[in-house]
Amino acid sequence: MKLLFDANLSPKLVGRLAELFPGSVHVFATGLAHYTTDETIWEYARANGFTIVTADSDFLDLAEVRGAPPKVVRLENCNYRTSQVEGLLRRHAIRLAELEQSSRATLIIRSTT
């Protein structure tokens, strides 16, 4: 499973999670600038086989209207450090893998920390 990390998450997550999610990238590394629309990011993810990981709800709205692909993982109430985001994604790696195989378009991960 390849993840496309949205601008609201740290680019450091790509390297920190490379062994679990090889081929993942951050939107900044794709040439998608800071002011790129969500629709452009959506189309990039769809065309390149990525699952979008984000902390905002905009992509959930797109998934509801358009369906998958791409799949969307939303980290709800994600206002904590990169190491905590990394730990959260590691703890939920099985759920992410299950999302890839399911007919569902979205997964919401809520932190208990």
Secondary structure, 3 states (H helix, E strand, C coil): CEEEECCCCCCHHHHHCCCCCCCCEEHHHHCCCCCCCHHHHHHHHHHHCEEEEECCCHHHHHHHHHCCCCCEEEEECCCCCHHHHHHHHHHCHHHHHHHHHCCCCEEEEECCC
